[in-house]
Amino acid sequence: MTLNTLLERKTQVLIELRNYKVLGREEVKDGILTEVEDVEGKKILIWTTSITDAIGVKHVNQMAKYMSSKNIENGIIVSEKYTQSAKSLARKNNIELIPQDFPSFNIFKHYLVPKHEVLSPEERKVVLEKYRIEPYKLPRIKTSDPIIRVIGAKPGDIVKITRRSPTAGESVYYRYVVEG
């Protein structure tokens, strides 16, 4: 089966940027299923689909079946278009829908894009204690921000942004991820 190479590239970039470890890959009727593991050891199923129409409820239910057959709780669908009802159902089933504007290249290789990373629970605790602050008092960054979508941050996460400057050296900023 040949998939749209752009979608395959987006899947590869997604795996690379989120530091997923590939556990397996299999071809299915409408695409490719890739089983990955995140840095916390949680398994995720990625479906890169060749469906040219908008992904609907039927497709989200199909992904849920793939996930339950492999006993995996979280999934990602990489496609071009999604219906509104599919977006709603996907949220309920722990399925992330990768949008059409997701980059097909590693955006962190551009010199103007600073390093972004989601803090672990331990790092989060240290930062909040160091600055004696509640997370909601940090500057906010929305989930609709392209970088936040790329790194997979969720509302409530804290993102560490490391900027380099020839004059100021290195500076670190923290942002609280909110819905948006």
N, C-alpha and C positions, 0 to 999 in steps of 0.2 A: 504494500500500500504506500502511495506517495502522498504525503501531507504537504500543505502549503509550507514551503521552507521558511517563510517569515514566522509562522506560528511555532515551528520547531526551534528557530533561533530564540524566540521569546521564551520558550520553555527552558532552553539551555541557560539563558541569561538569568532567569528566575532562580534556577538551581544554583548557579554560581553566586549571585548576589546575596542570597539568603543562606549560603553555606550549607546547603542540603547535601546529604550523602546518598547517592543513588544505590538502591537495594535491588531493583529489578525493573525490567521493561518488557511489555508485551503488547502485541498488536491486537486490536479489537475491531469490530465491524466499522465503526466510524472514527477511528483514530488510534492513538497510542496511549496506553496507561503506563505511567512511570511511578514506581513506588520509591519514596524517599524517606529519609530520616532527618529531622532537624537537629540543631545543636543540643537540645534537651533530651534527645532520644525518642521523641514522639514521631510516630509514622504518619505520613501524609501521602495521599494518592493524587497524582496529577494526571488529568485527562486532556491531552492535546487533540482536539477534534477537527475533523475535516468537513464538518457540517457547514454549508454555505449560508443557509437561512439563519435567522436569529435563533439563539438557544432559548427554548421554552421550558415550561414545567415538565414536559415529557422527558427532556434531556437531563434536567436536574434530578428527576426521579431515577433515571437510568444511572446517573453518577452515584446516587445514594445506594443503589443495588450493588454497583461495583465495590463501593466502600464496605458495605455489610458483608459481601462475599469474602472479602479479604480481612475482615475484622479490623477496619481502620475507621477512626472517628472523624478525621479531618480530610477535606478534599479541596482541590483547585481545578477549575476548568479554564483552559486557555482556548479562546475562540475570538471571533470578531464582534458579534452583536448578541445582545441579550434582551429578552422581553422584561417588562417591569415585574410581571408576576414571577418570572424565573428568579429575578434578583431577590425578591421577597422570600421565596421558598428556599433559595440557596442559603440565606442568612440563618434560617431556622434549622437547616441541616448541616451547619458547620462547613459550608462549601464556599470558597472564595472564588469570585469570578474575575479573571484578569481582563481589564478593559482594553479596548482597541488601541488606546494611546500608550500602552505599556511599551517601554523602549525595547528595541531588538538589539541593543548593544549595551555594554557596561558603562553607564553614565558616570560612574565614579572615576573613570580613567580621564575625564576632562579636568583640566587644571583649575577650573572655576568652581567645581563641585566639591565641597568639603566632605570629610568622612562623617558618616552618620551610623550610629549603632544603638540598638535597643539595649537598655541596661537589664542585667539579670536581677532577680529579687534581692540578692545580697548587695550588689552594687547600688541598687536603688536605695536600700536602707542606709548605706554608708553616706551617700550624697545628701539624702534628706536630713540625716543627723548632723552632718558637717555644716550645712547651711541653716540648720534649725528652721525648717520650712515644711509646709504641707505641699504635696504634689500640685494641687490645684492653684497654688500661688506662683508657680513657675510660669514663664512665658509659654503660650500655647502654640501648638502646630496642629493643623487639621489633618484628618485621615485622607482628605482629598488631595493633599499635597503630593505631587508626583514622587518625591523621594520616600515619603512615608508609605505609599503604596508599594514601591519597589522593595523596601526592606521588610514589609509585612507587619509594621507596627499597628497595634490595636488601641482603641480608646483606653486611657488609663496607664499606658506605658510611658516611660520617660526615655527620651532619646538624647544621647550624648553626641554633640556636634563638635568636631575638632577641626579648627581652621588654621592654616599655615599662612604666614605672612613674612616677606623678606625683612620688614622693619620691626614687626612686633613679635616675631618668632611663632610660637604656637599658643593658641587660645582655645579654651574649652567652654562650651555653652550647653545648657540643658533645656529641653523643651518638653512640655507635658502634652501628650497626644489626646485630642478631643475629637468627637464626631463632627464631620463636616464635609 
